[in-house]
Amino acid sequence: MPRRYGEWTPNGLCSLFVCDIASFGHRSRTDLDRRKIRTALYEGLRASFDDTGIPYDGCYREDRGDGAMVVVPPSVDTALLLTSVTGRLRAQVRQHNDVSVEPARMRLRLAVHIGVARSDAEGLVGTDVNHAFRILEAPHLKEVLRMTGAELALIASERVHTDVIRHGLGLVNPAEYHRIDLRVKETVTTAWITVPGLAAPVRPVPAAPPTITDAGVIVSAVPTAPDPPQLPPPPAAVTIAERSPALDDVVDRALSVRQLRSRHLRDQIVAELPLALATVITPRRSDDDRTDMTAILRTCEEHPNGLTDLLRVVRQFAGDSIQVDDLRKSITELGRT
């Protein structure tokens, strides 16, 4: 039986906020790791709701083992779940991950839905409760989280898009969401995905026929806009690929920056780059730190303004430290500011 808390019990229209810890059962994790992750998740949820002005103790909650469901009363603006709560939770996850070893780090999938929920002696029941958990299992949501390395990715139901997102009120930006069509078990629906912190929405992989997974999920790809044309570098530019000794120096300077030396933080930095650049970097990456950093730098050098974008994001994570300034100088020496 799900474990329930909260001063309020749903009995009608409400907003549902559900989350799932990615790869919670992976064999690399110990039970101690899982306990730390669950503790961090619940501390993050409490802080995120309370800091937004939605009392966590006033919400209905159910533990789901590898995740949780938080249901808020109809008086709460659903837009806050998409913006303020999600943004604060993302910061909570990042702070936990920054001080945790790899197996104890977490990444979250979130789903937000508006619907009717009824309670009984065992918990909540209703088609809309089922719907929230079905869209949370969208394969593309899982793939987007894996591909970007972000702290979390969010999927909103069609009703949330119709009632809230498309109007763009408050802090909601409709341009940050993209539409997917999916079928999970008996549910055939449309939903909307966003990855907070990305400069542009992550689109599905272009033009592929529907596929059926082992879980019986059918995913239909949707058309995507073509990537912007890639301009060649200026003829006089010095390229990293042509200057292997200089490249070694840039890699050394990059790995002297703590936020680039950490694989986890490096993943986050890549995820914060413009989408057209991040998606080119991802297939070239390596498990070896130095090889991985080399691939990131080479790809950024090949992309218009790529090194400038990389330095901008590194500064967001590391500030204007001596190591970051040394990295900037080494890149400037290559003629690519």
ABEGO torsion letter per residue (X at the ends): XBBBBEABBBBEBBBBBBBBBBGAABAABBAAAAAAAAAAAAAAAAAAAAAAGBBAAABBBBBAGABBBBBBBAABBAAAAABAAAAAAAAAAAAAAAABBAAABBBBBBBBBBBBBBBBAAEBBEAAAAAAAAAAABAAAAAAAAAAGBABBBBBBAAAAAAAAAAGBEABBAAABBBBBBBBEABBBBBBBBBBGBABBBBBBBGBBBBBBAAGBBBBBBBBBBBBBBBBBBAABBBAAABAAAAAAAAAAAAABAAAABAAAAAAAAAABBAAAAAAAAAABBABAAAAAAAAAAAAAABBGAAAAAAAAAAAAAEBBAAAAAAAAAAAAAGBX
